[in-house]
Amino acid sequence: MFGISGEHILILGIVLLIFGPRRLPELGNTLGKAIRNFKDAISGVEEAKFRRIDEAKASSAQPAPAAASPASPAGTVDTTKST
């Protein structure tokens, strides 16, 4: 019946005896919020990781600006003047 075995019913009965029928909805709500917060934290970490990867790809895809070439090449010797 709905995949519920005898062990599940026994565990539910023990939980009901320990916490009582008044606190069970509160416990379920708290557990749901905890799971939601955990999933949000995990997805936030993944989004940050993918964002860093995308930024690294974007910065490596942009060509580096070319260095300005000097008007006269360095190291040339003027041979027109004699000493």
KAFEN-V291329 format. One record per residue. N is the residue number from 1. RES is the residue in three letters. SS is DSSP state (A for helix, B for strand, O for the rest). PHI is phi in radians with two decimals (* if undefined). Layout:
n	res	ss	phi
N	RES	SS	PHI
N	RES	SS	PHI
This chain:
n	res	ss	phi
1	MET	O	*
2	PHE	O	1.02
3	GLY	O	1.27
4	ILE	O	-1.70
5	SER	O	-1.69
6	GLY	A	-1.09
7	GLU	A	-1.14
8	HIS	A	-1.12
9	ILE	A	-1.13
10	LEU	A	-1.10
11	ILE	A	-1.11
12	LEU	A	-1.08
13	GLY	A	-1.12
14	ILE	A	-1.14
15	VAL	A	-1.09
16	LEU	A	-1.12
17	LEU	A	-1.19
18	ILE	A	-1.26
19	PHE	A	-1.67
20	GLY	A	1.45
21	PRO	A	-1.23
22	ARG	A	-1.35
23	ARG	A	-1.59
24	LEU	A	-1.07
25	PRO	A	-1.08
26	GLU	A	-1.13
27	LEU	A	-1.14
28	GLY	A	-1.10
29	ASN	A	-1.11
30	THR	A	-1.12
31	LEU	A	-1.13
32	GLY	A	-1.08
33	LYS	A	-1.14
34	ALA	A	-1.12
35	ILE	A	-1.14
36	ARG	A	-1.10
37	ASN	A	-1.11
38	PHE	A	-1.11
39	LYS	A	-1.11
40	ASP	A	-1.10
41	ALA	A	-1.15
42	ILE	A	-1.12
43	SER	A	-1.19
44	GLY	A	-1.13
45	VAL	A	-1.16
46	GLU	A	-1.13
47	GLU	A	-1.10
48	ALA	A	-1.13
49	LYS	A	-1.12
50	PHE	A	-1.17
51	ARG	A	-1.12
52	ARG	A	-1.13
53	ILE	A	-1.14
54	ASP	A	-1.09
55	GLU	A	-1.13
56	ALA	A	-1.15
57	LYS	A	-1.14
58	ALA	A	-1.16
59	SER	A	-1.26
60	SER	A	-1.39
61	ALA	A	-1.34
62	GLN	O	-1.35
63	PRO	O	-1.23
64	ALA	O	-1.26
65	PRO	O	-1.14
66	ALA	O	-1.25
67	ALA	O	-1.26
68	ALA	O	-1.21
69	SER	O	-1.46
70	PRO	O	-1.20
71	ALA	O	-1.12
72	SER	O	-2.13
73	PRO	O	-1.12
74	ALA	O	-1.28
75	GLY	O	1.55
76	THR	O	-1.47
77	VAL	O	-1.93
78	ASP	O	-1.46
79	THR	O	-1.67
80	THR	O	-1.38
81	LYS	O	-1.64
82	SER	O	-2.00
83	THR	O	-1.87
